[in-house]
Amino acid sequence: MTAKERKHAVRLRLGYIIVLAMLLVFCIPLPAVHALPAGCSQVMVMQPGQTLATIAATVYGRQDAVTNIIAATNDQAAVDNSYTTIADPNTVEAGWKICIPVTPASATVEAAQPDKVKSSTVANLPGNQSKTRQTPFALEKNGRLMQSLIARRSSADDLYPLSIDYLRRQSYPGSPLTIVKKLPGGSNYNEFLVSYRSEGLTLYAAMTVPDGEKPVTGWPVIIFVHGYIDPATYSPTERYAAYVDAIASHGYIVLRPDLRGHGDSQGHAYGAYGDPGYTIDVLNATASIKQYAGADPNRIGMWGHSMGGYITARAMVVSHDIKAGVIWAGVVAPYPDLAAQWQSADSTIAEGVLPMPKVLTSAYGTPQQNPAFWNSLSVTSYLQGLSGPIQLHHGTGDTEVPIQFSNLFYSDLIAAGQSAEYYVYDGDDHNISAHFDTAMRRSLEFFDAHVKNLALPTVVEAQAIN
């Protein structure tokens, strides 16, 4: 071999070494002899120190394409055990096989998050519950996802992660609130975008702060929990503006969390009923507002609509920090009734991506076969430990959440010896829009009495208005 040929051979070897090194730095594709699964442009194995964000930046040029990779990998995990379901983008481990999807990073939000159950939520109304049925494939895939999520939360004491006892055993430290930016305020209050921490996730919230001289102990607080809104269409500022303005203008700090997977909040929006994440986020929000210098940590109430009513009730049997709760059109039925609703062809309650009845019935039997288990998931079994009084509102024309939920919940509250008020609005809808002013006035009077500690005018309980 001539000197020129030897020099050329050395260059070729160096070229191969450089290419191989680049592959090792980023990720190692599986051998090309394997056919790629449908929807995957590449199949890779995570390497030590590698993150989904670096892969997304390398493949797509954008770190926010992580959602595409997670969705595609979870699709494959549902049909191929060699893939691992990714529940948290920050806990991906070396050796996991991932699917790099064909879908580019510029895809629409819904296309980038195919695990979500699409809804027909009306854009101008808050909290609609419209439900779209999952296909058999989606049921199987999301059933495995739910089992994986629950397994990761399971603890040594064997408490089921959806149970009230499980929630009571956890800690909710929250974090100091970080003011991200100032938002347009109201006539007598300022508003800010703030962030806080929940289970290692950075979540965002809108926070109003009244103008004027702060009370000696700090401003009273209302934690505002929104109803179900398809996370793919959720906007922190589009909905509930009138509700927040009414409460904020009445001299309250209002903290309105964007639950995990909503808006810019980290994490995945798996729904409220098959995963405890949303409730945990609200409990951490409560702990976080207690650390804010302008808030009175001993005067905190909670307002919840629809799905937010479910979260409010659960939070109030877990945390003693919440002095009073107001629930509009709440999903406050016990779990056996919720399961029956979702198994009905006429159900309008958005179950979320996780098929709770299918998974729980398969693992623990029906409510008739195993009532103790199902009761352990239900707030109604723990009303003796409620942290304060509750006021309920529901319209008889609500086509999203059955009014029977509130009827029975009110009866259960009274039977448990708890202080409760219940207002029924004849013919009104899920948002109580026809009687909004009346319902809001009653809500504020209730909060004034039980959070601000002001005198409350005489109120007739459980009265319907015509």
N, C-alpha and C positions, 0 to 999 in steps of 0.2 A: 504494500500500500504506500502510495507516495505521500509526501508531507502534506500536499494540498488535500488529498483524500482524507488523511487522518484529521486534519483541521476541520474539514466539513463534518466528519462523523462526530467529533467532539461537540460541535455546535448543535447537531441534531439531538444528542443526548442531553445537553443543557436545556434545550427547548422542551423536551419531554419532562424533565425534572421541574421546570417552572410551571408547566401546566398542571402537573400532579400536585405541586405545592398549593396552587390556587384552589384546586378542588378540596384539599384538606382544610384550608383556612375557612372556606365557606361551608360546604356540606358535601357529603359523599353520595352521589346518585347510586341507586341500585343498578345492578348489571343491566345492560341494554337489552339482553335477551328476553327479559320479562316484559310482557305487554303492559302498557300504562293503563290504569283504571280509567273508566269514562270520567271526564271532567278534570283530569290531572294532566298538566303539561309536563310536570316532573314529579318524581318521587324521591324524597331525600331522607337522610338519617341525621338527626341533630347531633352536633359535636360538642364536646366540653367547652363551656364558656360562650356558646352561641345562643342567640335569642331570636325569637320570631321577628322582632323589629329589624334586626340586621339582615335577616333573610329577605324580608319584605323590601327593604331598601335596596338590596342587591338585585333582586329579581324585577321589582316594579319601579324602583326609584322613589318609593314612598313608604314610610314606616306605617302609615295608617292602613295599609293593605293587609295588616295582620289579621283583620276580621275575615278577609277572603280565605286566608290559609287555614284559620281555625275552622271555619264552616266547612271547607272542602275536606279537611282531615276528619272532622267529626262525622261527615257523611260516609267516609270510607270505614271508619271505626264501627259504624252500625252494621256493616256487612262483612267486615274482615278484621278478625281479632289481632292481626299483626300491627294494626294502628291503635293508638291510645286516644281516647276521648279527651280533648283539651277543655278543661273547665276554667282555667285561669291562665292567661297568656304569660304571667310572670313566674309560673312554676313548671315550665316545660323542662324536661330532663334530657341529658345526653342519651342517645340510643333510641329515642322515640322516632318512629317513622311518620313522616308528614307528607301530605299531598299539596303540591303547588298548583293551584287551579288555573284553568284556561282563562277564567274571568279576569279582565284587567283591573288595576286598582281604581280606575275611573268609573267603575260600574256604579249603578245606583245603590243607595243605602240598602234597599230591600234585597237586591241581588247579592250584595255582599254579606247578608245575614240570613241565609235561607232557612236556618233553624226556627226562625220566628213564625208563628202562626199568623198569617195575614188576617186583618180584620177590616170591616167596612165602617170604621170609626168616622163619624161626621166631623169634618175639620173644625167647624165653628162651635162645637159643643164639647164641654169637658167630660171626660170619664165615661164615654159610652162603652157598653160591654159587648158589642156585637161579636159573635163567635163564628169562626169558620171551622168546619170539621177537618180533622187530620186524616190523611189517607192511611191505609193499613201499613204501608212502608214507614210513614212518618211516626205512627204509633209505636212500631217496633223499635225504630231508631231512637226516638225520644224516650221510650221506656227504658232502654239501656242507659241513656244519658242520665235519667233520673236516678236509677240504681247506682250509677257511678258517683253522682254528686252526694247522695245520701251516705254511701259507703265511706267517702272521704271525710265526712263530718262525724261518723260514728265514733263514740268514745268508749273508754274502758268500762263505764258504768252501764253500758248497753241501753241508754235512753235513746229513743228514736228521735232523729233530728227535727221532725215536724212537731214533736210534742211540746206542751207547755213546760213540763218538768225539764226538758232539755234546755229550753230558752232560759229558764230560771237558773240553771247551773252555769251559764256562760257569763263572762264579764264584758262590759260595754264601756270601755274607757273613753271613746271618742278621741278628740284631739283639740288643741286650741284652734279656733277658726282663723283662717287666713283670708284677708280681704284681697280679692283678685282684681276687682275694678268697681267703679261706681256706676250704677244704673240710673235711668230716669226715675225720679221719685214721685211722690204724690203731693197733695196740697199741704200736708202737715207732717210728712215723714220723708226720710231719705231711704234709698234702697241700694244694696250692694250685692255683687256676686261674690260668694265666699266658698271656700273649700274646707273639707274636713276628712278624716280618715275613718274607714270602717273595714275591718277584716283585711287590712293591708292595702285596701283600694283607696284611691283619691276620688272623693265624690264632691259634687258641687251643689250649691243651694242659693236661692235668692233670700236675702235677709232685709227686712225693713226695720228702721230704727226711728221712733218718733222724734219730732223736733221738740224743742223746749227743754225745761230743766228736768233732769233725770231725778226720779224719786230716790230717797236716801238709800233704799235697798236695791235699787235698779228697776228697770222696766219689766212689767209682766210679759210673759212670752206665750205665744200660741205656735205649736208645731203643726204645720199645714201639710196633710198627706193626701196627695191626689189620687183619683180613681184610675182604673185601667185605661191607658192610651197606648195604642200600638207603638212600641219603642221606635219603630222605623219612621214614624211620623211625629214623634213627640218633640215639642218645642217648649223650652222652659218659660218663655214669655208669652206664648200665644193664648193659653187657656187659663181660666180661673182668675183673670185679672180683676174682675169686679168683686169676687169673693175676697181676695187678698186685700184689695183697696178698702173694703168695708171694715175688715178687722184691723188693719194697720192704722186707718184713720181714727180708730177708736182708742188709740193710745197703747197699742201692743207692739212689741217686737214680733214679727212673723217670720218664722224660718220655714221655707218651703224647699225640702230636699228634692233633688233630681236623683231618684233611686238608681242603683247600679244598672248600667246598660242604657240609661236614659240621658239624652243630651250628651254632654261631654264627660259624664261620670264613667269611671272605669268599671270593668266587670261585665257580666252577661245578664241580660234581662230574661230570666227563666220563668218569671211569673211568681205570684205571691203564695200560691196554694200548695205547690209541690216542692218548694225549697224555702227555707227560712230567711234567705238573704235580705229581702225587702224589710222584714220586721227588724232584723239586726241593724240594717242601715238607719232606721228611724230611731231605734234605741241609742245608737251611737250619735245620732244628731242631737238627741236630748242631752246626752252627756256633754257634747261639744258646746251647746249653747249655755250650759251651766258654767262653762269656763270663760264666757265672754264678759268682759268687765261691765258692760252696760245692762246686763240681764240680771233679774232677780232669780237665783237658782231655786227659790222656794215657792215661786209663783209661775208654774208652767202648766198650760193646758194643751189639749190636742184636738184638732178638727180633722175629720176624715170623710171623704166622699166615696161611696161605692166600695171598690177594693180597698181604698184608704180607710173605710170603716172597719173592715176586717183587721187591718194592721193596727188601728187605734185600739180596738178591743183587746187584741193580743198584747200590745204594749202595756196596757193598763193592768193586766194581771201578772205582768213580769216586773215592771218598774213602779216603785212608789213615788217617783218624782213627778208623775203626771197627776195633777190635782183634780182635773175634770176633763171629760171628753164629750164632744158633740159629733154625732154621726148622721150624715144625710144619705138616705137610700143605701144603707150599708149591707155588705155581704157578711151578715153576722149569724148565719145558720151554723149549727154543729156539722161536723164533717160527714156524718151519715147522710144528712139532708143535701149537702153539697154534692156528694158522690151520686146521689139519686138524680139530682138536677142535671149533672153532666152526662149521665147515661140516658137522659131523655132526649128524644129527637127535637123537642121544642125548646131546649135550653138556650138562653141568650147570654149566659154568664161566661166571660172569657176565661177559660181554664188556664191559659198560658201554654207554653210549649211542652210542659211536662204532663204526661197522661196520668195524673194522680190516681183516679179510681182503678185503672187497669193495673198499675204497679202494686198498689196497696192491697187490693183484693187478691191478687195472685200470691203475694207474700204472706198476708196475714188473715185472709178470709174476709167474708162479707161482714158488715156491721152486725148482722144477726148472729153470725157464727162467732165473732170475737168482739163483743161490745166494749170490753175494757180497753182494748187497743184503740179503737176508734174514738172513744170518749177521751182518751189521753191527748188527742190532737185538738180537742174542741174547747174553746174559751168557756162555753156554757158549763163545763164541768169544774171550773175554777173561779166562779163568780164570788165566792166567799173572800177571795184575795184581791178583789178589785181595789184599785188605788184611790178611787173617788167616784162621784156621781156621774151619770151619763144622761145626755139628752138625745133623743132620737127624732128624726124627721123622715117622712116617706109620703110619696104621692100615690093615690089609688090608681092613677093611669100609667104608672111606671111599667114599661114593657121590657126593661133590661134586668132589673133585680126584683124578684117577687116581694110584694109587701108583706107576705106571710113571714118572711125572714124577720122583719122588724116587730111584727105582732108577737111572735113567739119569743124573741129575744127580750122584749119588754116584760112579758109574763115571767120569764126566767129571772130577770133582774129583781122583780118584785118578790118572787118566791124565795130568792136568796137574801131578802131583807135589805137590798141595796136601794139607794136613793136614785130615782130615775124619772124622767119626763118623756112623754111621747106625743108628737103632733102628727096628725094625719091630714093631708091636703087633698081634698076631693077633686079627682080628675087630673091632678097635676102629674108631670112627667118625671123622668129619672133625675133631672137637674132642678126640680122644683122651680122651674122658671116662671110660672104664672104667679106664684106667691113668694118670689125671691125676697122681696123687701121684708115681708112678715117673718119668714123663716130666719132671715139674717138678724132681724131685730131680736127675736127670741134667743138666737144663739149668743148674741152679744150680751144680753141681759143675764144669761146663764153663766157665761164666762166672768162677767163682772161680779156675780155673787160668789162664785166658787174659785176664781183665780185672782181677780182684783180685790175680792173681799168687800165689795160694795153692797149696800142694801138692795135687795131684789123686790120689785113690785110683786103683788100677789099674782101667782100663775096657776091656772087651772090645768091639771095634768091630763094627758091623753085625750085632748079635745080635737075633733076634726073641724076644719073651717070650710065653709061652702062658698 
